[in-house]
Amino acid sequence: MGTPLDTREAQAAAVVDRLQEEYPDSTISLRYRNRLELLVAVVLSAQCTDERVNKVTEDLFQKYQSAADYAAASEEELAEDIYGITFHNNKAGYLKETGRIIAEEHDGEVPDTMTELTDLSGVGRKTANVVLQHGHDIVEGIVVDTHVQRLSRRLGLTEEKRPETIEQDLLDIVPEDYWQQFTHLLIDHGRAVCDARNPDCDACVLADICPSEKGDSAVDLASGESWT
């Protein structure tokens, strides 16, 4: 068990500094060529690995190139086309309805506001934040996925449990210039070192300022979700 810095602001700054040095090329791992592909990939990534999503979307993005294409397909066809993705039947419905809304209400363009994005089927605040940040270069929040949720609690940056309230805590202490990068750094560290069930504390560059003991059940929030 390490000793966290005196304030949460100082702790957050140290986390960012050290992880930037550790993961200098940290960025989103989903593959996409435009805003619609980004939105679809992020919706598919809920409780599914980015690696699996990237494999499925290779063919999917060749077949469906507009919001209208998704709207015109049947849910059964979409479910077959994304088979292998977690909850593929539910997500097929999300893609069809989202395609319809974008085609009918937004002239086929992915909207650029939090309100309009979260009105889409299967899109919550986390997904909307990703689309805004990487599709529209608009950063108005911090994406709290399972890694950010787990690590921010383990590192003493928050005691909240719900992604929405964790995000509010983080917005108060992470410098705004790093809101986007903060998520990618914690995702990379969560995958490489701070695993949900068996964190490699001996290899951790944050060990001396981390207040959590290895496997601390109080902050061990294992789940299978990725981006949404």
ABEGO torsion letter per residue (X at the ends): XBBBBABAAAAAAAAAAAAAAABAABBBABBBABAAAAAAAAAAABGBBAAAAAAAAAAAAAABABAAAAAABBAAAAAAAABGBBGAAAAAAAAAAAAAAAAAAAGGBBBABAAAAAABBGBBAAAAAAAAAAAAGBBABBBBBAAAAAAAAAAGABABABAAAAAAAAAAABBAAAAAAAAAAAAAAAAAABBAABBBAAABAAAAABABBBGBAAABBBBABBAX
